[in-house]
């Protein structure tokens, strides 16, 4: 059974930082494309960042230079380091795994106050 469990969300002031974690079981993160998505109220879910099996990363233009996606293979965990947070980063953040199937976590709320 595949599980993706996010944590690390919370309330932070603009300019602050948070690190999200996605602990994965049932699949090996280093063999999959792992990603973080977010969904703000009234908006569609959007891709924030991804890391492919070879380690290459890609980011949405809105977060480039502020967010960093990484993974710890031994812990089978994916991270999203978020710096210089802005109110428009407020959303529920979801961990995603793409392989022969798509898997999602339950999401973690990030709220950035101005």
C-alpha positions as CSV (number, residue, x, y, z in Angstrom):
1,X,0.0,0.0,0.0
2,X,1.4,3.4,-1.0
3,X,1.2,6.3,1.4
4,X,2.4,9.8,1.1
5,X,2.2,11.8,4.4
6,X,2.9,15.5,4.4
7,X,3.8,17.6,7.4
8,X,5.4,21.0,8.1
9,X,2.7,23.4,7.1
10,X,1.5,26.2,9.3
11,X,1.1,29.9,9.8
12,X,4.0,32.2,9.0
13,X,4.5,35.9,8.3
14,X,5.5,37.2,4.9
15,X,9.2,36.8,4.4
16,X,9.4,33.7,6.6
17,X,10.3,30.1,5.9
18,X,8.8,26.7,6.2
19,X,10.0,23.2,5.3
20,X,7.4,20.7,4.1
21,X,8.1,17.0,4.4
22,X,6.6,14.1,2.5
23,X,7.3,10.7,4.1
24,X,6.6,8.0,1.5
25,X,6.0,4.3,2.0
26,X,5.2,1.6,-0.6
27,X,7.3,3.1,-3.4
28,X,10.9,4.2,-3.7
29,X,11.1,8.0,-4.1
30,X,14.4,7.9,-6.0
31,X,12.8,5.8,-8.8
32,X,9.8,8.1,-9.3
33,X,9.1,11.7,-10.3
34,X,8.1,13.3,-7.1
35,X,6.4,16.7,-7.0
36,X,4.8,19.3,-4.8
37,X,1.5,20.9,-5.9
38,X,-0.6,23.5,-4.3
39,X,-4.2,24.6,-4.4
40,X,-5.5,27.9,-3.2
41,X,-9.1,28.5,-2.4
42,X,-11.1,28.9,-5.6
43,X,-8.2,28.0,-7.8
44,X,-7.0,25.0,-9.6
45,X,-4.2,22.8,-8.3
46,X,-0.9,23.8,-9.7
47,X,2.6,22.3,-9.9
48,X,5.1,24.0,-7.6
49,X,8.2,21.9,-8.0
50,X,9.3,18.4,-9.1
51,X,12.3,16.2,-8.9
52,X,12.9,13.3,-11.3
53,X,14.6,10.1,-10.6
54,X,17.9,11.4,-11.9
55,X,17.8,14.3,-9.6
56,X,16.9,17.1,-12.0
57,X,14.5,19.6,-10.6
58,X,12.0,22.0,-12.1
59,X,10.0,24.9,-10.6
60,X,7.0,27.1,-11.3
61,X,8.1,30.6,-12.3
62,X,6.3,32.0,-9.3
63,X,8.6,30.1,-6.8
64,X,12.0,30.0,-8.6
65,X,14.8,31.3,-6.4
66,X,12.6,30.9,-3.3
67,X,11.6,27.2,-3.0
68,X,13.9,24.2,-3.2
69,X,12.7,20.6,-3.7
70,X,15.0,17.8,-2.5
71,X,14.8,14.2,-1.4
72,X,16.5,12.0,1.2
73,X,16.8,8.6,-0.3
74,X,17.6,6.7,2.9
75,X,14.6,8.3,4.6
76,X,12.4,7.9,1.5
77,X,11.3,11.4,2.1
78,X,10.8,14.5,-0.2
79,X,11.1,18.0,1.1
80,X,10.1,21.5,0.0
81,X,12.1,24.3,1.5
82,X,10.1,27.5,1.2
83,X,11.9,30.8,1.8
84,X,10.8,34.4,1.4
85,X,7.2,33.4,1.6
86,X,4.5,35.7,0.3
87,X,0.8,35.9,1.0
88,X,0.1,34.5,-2.4
89,X,1.8,31.3,-1.4
90,X,-1.1,30.5,0.9
91,X,-2.6,27.2,-0.2
92,X,-2.9,23.5,0.7
93,X,0.3,21.8,-0.5
94,X,0.2,18.2,-1.8
95,X,2.9,15.7,-2.3
96,X,2.6,13.7,-5.5
97,X,4.3,10.6,-7.0
98,X,4.2,9.7,-10.6
99,X,5.0,6.3,-12.0
100,X,2.7,3.7,-13.6
101,X,0.2,5.2,-11.2
102,X,-0.3,8.6,-9.6
103,X,-0.4,9.0,-5.8
104,X,-1.3,11.9,-3.6
105,X,-0.9,12.8,0.0
106,X,-3.6,14.3,2.1
107,X,-2.2,17.9,1.9
108,X,-0.8,20.3,4.5
109,X,-2.0,23.9,4.9
110,X,0.4,26.8,4.5
111,X,-0.9,30.2,5.4
112,X,1.3,33.3,4.9
113,X,0.1,36.5,6.6
114,X,1.0,39.9,5.4
